[in-house]
Amino acid sequence: MPIEVSELIDNYLKYQENIESSSALTIRAYRSDLKQAFLFKNKKMFLLGLPISDFNELWSLSRAALLRWGNLSLASRNRKIATLKSFFNWLYQNKKTDKNYAEQLICPKVPRKIPHFLSVDEIISVLQYLDMCMKENRESTVQIKALFLLLYGGGLRVSEACNLRWKQVQFSERRLLIKGKGNKERFAILPDYSFSALSALKEKNQKTDFVFGDSPLNTRTGYEIIRTLGKKVGLMNPLHPHALRHSFATHMLASGTNLRTLQSLLGHDSLQATEKYTHLSIDQLARTMDATHPLAFLNLNRARTK
C-alpha cells in the first residue's frame, strides 16, 4: 500500500502541536526540515510528496538528505537530525513501522560556546545613556528602557517581552506571569528598578492591552531596538536581546544564585541548558583565589617589602 509522505508529516506536526505543545516556531522548523528531507527532488521543493512504497524508501530519502546537509554548520545539522529522529520515533511509537530508524541517526557533538554577555560596567553605561535620553525627553525612550529592563532585569526571551500583556504584570507582587516555550508558564521576578520603567510605560500606554501598544511588538523590531541601542552607546560588541538574557543569567549566578533557581527564572526545561552559564565563575574564581589563597597573601607581602 503506497505511503503518503505529506500526510505523515501533517499528522506528525499535529501531534507536536496538540500533544507536545510545541511552539509555532518549532513547528515551522520541523515542517521545513521534513519537507527538505522527504519532498526534495532535482533541487526543487514540491508542495505535495509523491507516495512511496515502504519505509525503507523513506529511510533512503533521509540518508540522501543527510548528505545534502553535510556542508551546514554543526548546530544546523544537529537540529535537522534531531527533527528526523523525533519523526522516526513518532512513526515507531505509533506502530506505523516495526523498525525504529531513529536509532541509526547520530547527532554530531557541537562544541559548547561561551554565550556572549555584557559586563556590569557595560550595563551601567547603557542605563546612563537611557537616563540621559529620558532627561532630554527623546521619543520612544520609555519604551526602549522598559524593553531593555525586561530582557536584562528579568532574563526574558525577546518573544516573551514583545508579547507581554498588562494583565500578566503584577505590580504589587513585583512579578510577571510569563508564557514561555510550549506555552509553559512561569513567574519572572523583576527588581524595583525594572518595575519603575514598566510603571512609566504604563502611564504612557494606559489603555493598551499589550505592554508595548495595541498589539504585540514585532520581535524583529525588538531585536533592532536593542541592536541600535548598543551602537548608540558605543559598546565594543554588537548588542542583541539574547545577550541581555545571557547577561542576566551570568550576573545572577556570579552573585550567588544557585543553578536550580536560575533554571526556574529562565524557564529552562533541563538543568543542562542552564549549566552553560557556569563559565562566568572562572573570573570570579580568579578573584576569590587572589583574595583568599595563602600564596596570594605571600605575593602581596613580598610586593609590600620591595
C-alpha positions as CSV (number, residue, x, y, z in Angstrom):
1,M,0.0,0.0,0.0
2,P,1.5,3.4,-1.0
3,I,2.6,5.7,1.8
4,E,1.6,9.3,1.6
5,V,4.6,11.2,2.9
6,S,2.9,14.6,3.1
7,E,0.1,13.1,5.1
8,L,2.6,11.5,7.6
9,I,4.3,14.9,8.0
10,D,1.0,16.7,8.6
11,N,-0.1,14.1,11.3
12,Y,3.3,14.3,13.0
13,L,3.1,18.2,13.1
14,K,-0.4,18.0,14.6
15,Y,1.0,15.6,17.3
16,Q,3.7,18.1,18.1
17,E,1.3,21.0,18.3
18,N,-1.6,19.3,20.2
19,I,0.2,16.7,22.3
20,E,3.7,18.0,22.8
21,S,2.6,21.7,22.9
22,S,5.5,22.7,20.7
23,S,5.7,26.4,19.8
24,A,4.8,27.8,16.4
25,L,8.5,28.5,15.6
26,T,9.3,24.9,16.5
27,I,6.5,23.6,14.3
28,R,7.7,25.8,11.4
29,A,11.3,24.4,11.8
30,Y,10.0,20.8,11.9
31,R,7.9,21.4,8.7
32,S,10.8,22.9,6.9
33,D,13.3,20.2,7.8
34,L,10.9,17.3,6.9
35,K,10.0,18.9,3.6
36,Q,13.7,19.3,2.8
37,A,14.3,15.7,3.7
38,F,11.3,13.9,2.0
39,L,9.8,16.2,-0.6
40,F,13.0,17.1,-2.3
41,K,13.7,16.2,-5.9
42,N,16.0,17.7,-8.6
43,K,16.9,20.6,-6.3
44,K,13.2,21.7,-6.2
45,M,10.7,21.5,-3.4
46,F,7.2,20.0,-4.1
47,L,4.2,21.1,-2.1
48,L,2.8,17.5,-2.3
49,G,5.1,14.5,-1.9
50,L,4.7,11.5,-4.2
51,P,3.7,8.3,-2.5
52,I,6.5,5.8,-1.6
53,S,6.3,2.1,-1.5
54,D,7.7,1.4,2.0
55,F,9.6,2.9,5.0
56,N,12.9,1.7,3.7
57,E,12.4,4.2,0.9
58,L,11.7,6.9,3.4
59,W,14.9,6.0,5.2
60,S,16.8,6.2,1.9
61,L,15.4,9.7,1.4
62,S,16.7,10.6,4.9
63,R,20.2,9.4,4.1
64,A,20.2,11.4,0.9
65,A,19.1,14.5,3.0
66,L,22.0,13.9,5.4
67,L,24.4,14.1,2.5
68,R,22.9,17.3,1.3
69,W,23.2,18.8,4.8
70,G,26.8,17.9,5.1
71,N,28.1,21.4,4.5
72,L,25.8,23.0,7.1
73,S,27.1,24.2,10.4
74,L,27.1,21.6,13.2
75,A,24.3,23.4,15.0
76,S,22.1,23.4,11.9
77,R,22.8,19.8,11.1
78,N,22.1,18.8,14.6
79,R,18.7,20.5,14.6
80,K,17.7,18.8,11.3
81,I,18.9,15.4,12.5
82,A,17.0,15.8,15.8
83,T,13.9,16.5,13.7
84,L,14.4,13.3,11.8
85,K,15.0,11.3,15.0
86,S,11.8,12.7,16.5
87,F,9.8,12.0,13.4
88,F,11.0,8.4,13.1
89,N,10.5,7.8,16.8
90,W,6.9,9.0,16.4
91,L,6.4,6.6,13.5
92,Y,7.7,3.7,15.6
93,Q,5.7,4.6,18.7
94,N,2.5,4.9,16.7
95,K,3.2,1.4,15.1
96,K,3.4,2.8,11.6
97,T,6.6,0.9,11.2
98,D,8.1,-2.0,13.1
99,K,11.6,-0.7,12.8
100,N,12.9,2.4,14.7
101,Y,15.1,4.1,12.2
102,A,15.8,6.9,14.7
103,E,18.3,4.6,16.4
104,Q,20.6,4.9,13.3
105,L,20.7,8.7,13.5
106,I,23.5,10.2,15.4
107,C,23.8,13.9,16.2
108,P,27.4,15.3,15.9
109,K,28.8,16.9,19.0
110,V,28.7,20.7,18.9
111,P,31.5,22.5,20.7
112,R,30.0,24.4,23.6
113,K,30.3,28.2,23.1
114,I,30.6,30.6,25.9
115,P,27.5,32.8,25.5
116,H,28.2,36.5,24.8
117,F,27.3,38.7,27.8
118,L,27.8,42.3,28.9
119,S,29.9,43.3,31.9
120,V,28.2,45.2,34.7
121,D,30.0,48.3,33.6
122,E,28.6,48.0,30.1
123,I,25.1,47.5,31.6
124,I,25.6,50.7,33.7
125,S,26.8,52.6,30.6
126,V,23.6,51.6,28.7
127,L,21.4,52.7,31.6
128,Q,23.2,56.0,31.9
129,Y,22.7,56.7,28.2
130,L,19.0,55.9,28.6
131,D,18.7,58.2,31.6
132,M,20.3,61.0,29.6
133,C,17.8,60.4,26.8
134,M,14.9,60.5,29.4
135,K,16.1,63.9,30.6
136,E,16.2,65.1,27.1
137,N,12.6,63.8,26.5
138,R,13.7,61.8,23.5
139,E,10.8,60.0,21.8
140,S,10.4,56.2,22.5
141,T,13.0,56.2,25.3
142,V,10.4,55.0,27.8
143,Q,9.6,52.0,25.6
144,I,13.3,51.3,24.9
145,K,14.2,51.4,28.5
146,A,11.3,49.1,29.5
147,L,12.3,46.5,26.9
148,F,15.9,46.6,27.9
149,L,15.0,46.1,31.6
150,L,12.6,43.2,30.8
151,L,15.4,41.4,28.9
152,Y,18.2,42.2,31.4
153,G,16.2,42.7,34.6
154,G,14.1,39.6,34.3
155,G,16.0,37.4,31.8
156,L,13.0,37.3,29.4
157,R,13.3,36.0,25.9
158,V,12.7,38.7,23.3
159,S,9.4,37.0,22.2
160,E,8.2,36.9,25.8
161,A,8.9,40.6,26.3
162,C,7.4,41.6,23.0
163,N,4.2,39.7,23.6
164,L,3.7,40.7,27.2
165,R,0.2,41.9,28.2
166,W,-0.5,44.3,31.1
167,K,-2.7,41.6,32.7
168,Q,0.5,39.5,33.1
169,V,2.2,42.3,35.1
170,Q,1.6,42.0,38.8
171,F,2.9,45.3,40.2
172,S,2.0,44.6,43.9
173,E,3.9,41.3,43.9
174,R,6.7,42.7,41.6
175,R,6.4,39.7,39.2
176,L,5.3,38.8,35.7
177,L,3.4,35.7,34.7
178,I,5.3,34.6,31.6
179,K,4.2,32.2,28.9
180,G,7.4,30.6,27.6
181,K,8.2,27.9,25.1
182,G,5.5,25.4,24.6
183,N,3.0,27.7,26.4
184,K,4.7,26.7,29.7
185,E,4.0,29.3,32.4
186,R,6.5,30.7,35.0
187,F,6.8,33.7,37.2
188,A,9.6,36.2,36.4
189,I,10.7,38.3,39.3
190,L,12.0,41.8,38.5
191,P,13.9,44.3,40.6
192,D,12.2,47.6,41.6
193,Y,14.2,49.5,39.0
194,S,12.7,47.4,36.2
195,F,9.2,47.9,37.6
196,S,9.7,51.6,37.7
197,A,10.4,51.5,34.0
198,L,7.3,49.5,33.4
199,S,5.2,51.9,35.6
200,A,6.5,54.8,33.4
201,L,5.4,52.9,30.3
202,K,2.0,52.1,31.9
203,E,1.3,55.8,32.2
204,K,2.0,56.2,28.5
205,N,0.1,53.1,27.4
206,Q,-2.8,53.1,29.9
207,K,-5.5,51.9,27.5
208,T,-3.5,49.3,25.6
209,D,-3.8,45.5,26.1
210,F,-0.2,44.8,25.4
211,V,2.7,46.4,27.2
212,F,4.2,47.9,24.0
213,G,1.0,49.0,22.4
214,D,-2.3,47.9,20.9
215,S,-0.7,44.8,19.5
216,P,2.5,42.7,20.3
217,L,5.8,44.4,19.5
218,N,7.2,42.6,16.4
219,T,10.2,40.5,17.6
220,R,12.3,41.8,14.7
221,T,11.5,45.3,15.8
222,G,12.5,44.5,19.3
223,Y,15.8,43.0,18.1
224,E,16.5,46.1,16.1
225,I,15.7,48.4,19.0
226,I,18.3,46.6,21.2
227,R,20.9,46.4,18.4
228,T,20.6,50.1,17.7
229,L,20.8,50.9,21.4
230,G,24.1,49.1,21.6
231,K,25.5,51.0,18.6
232,K,24.4,54.4,20.1
233,V,26.1,53.6,23.4
234,G,29.3,52.5,21.6
235,L,29.6,49.0,23.0
236,M,32.6,47.0,21.7
237,N,30.5,44.0,20.5
238,P,27.1,44.1,18.8
239,L,24.2,44.0,21.2
240,H,21.2,41.7,20.7
241,P,18.3,40.7,23.0
242,H,19.7,37.2,23.9
243,A,23.0,38.8,25.0
244,L,20.9,40.6,27.7
245,R,19.3,37.3,28.8
246,H,22.8,35.8,29.0
247,S,24.0,38.8,31.0
248,F,21.1,38.4,33.4
249,A,22.0,34.7,33.9
250,T,25.7,35.4,34.2
251,H,25.4,38.2,36.7
252,M,22.8,36.3,38.8
253,L,25.0,33.3,39.0
254,A,28.0,35.4,39.9
255,S,26.1,37.0,42.7
256,G,25.4,33.6,44.3
257,T,22.1,32.4,42.7
258,N,22.1,28.6,42.5
259,L,21.6,26.7,39.3
260,R,18.1,25.4,40.2
261,T,16.8,28.8,41.0
262,L,18.3,30.2,37.8
263,Q,16.8,27.4,35.8
264,S,13.3,28.4,37.1
265,L,13.9,32.1,36.4
266,L,15.0,31.4,32.8
267,G,12.2,28.8,32.1
268,H,14.6,26.1,31.1
269,D,13.2,22.5,30.9
270,S,16.5,20.9,31.9
271,L,19.4,21.9,34.2
272,Q,21.8,21.1,31.4
273,A,20.6,24.2,29.5
274,T,21.4,26.4,32.5
275,E,24.8,24.9,33.2
276,K,26.3,26.7,30.2
277,Y,26.4,29.8,32.4
278,T,28.9,28.3,34.8
279,H,31.6,29.7,32.5
280,L,31.3,33.0,34.3
281,S,32.7,31.5,37.5
282,I,36.2,31.5,36.0
283,D,36.7,35.2,36.5
284,Q,35.1,35.0,39.9
285,L,37.2,32.1,40.9
286,A,40.4,34.0,40.0
287,R,39.3,37.0,42.2
288,T,38.4,34.6,45.0
289,M,41.8,32.9,44.7
290,D,43.6,36.3,44.9
291,A,41.6,37.3,47.9
292,T,41.8,34.1,50.0
293,H,44.6,31.8,49.0
294,P,47.7,31.8,51.3
295,L,50.1,32.1,48.4
296,A,48.3,35.2,47.2
297,F,49.0,36.8,50.6
298,L,52.6,35.7,50.3
299,N,52.9,37.5,47.0
300,L,51.2,40.6,48.4
301,N,53.6,40.7,51.4
302,R,56.6,40.4,49.1
303,A,55.3,43.3,47.0
304,R,55.0,45.5,50.1
305,T,58.6,44.8,51.2
306,K,60.1,45.9,47.9
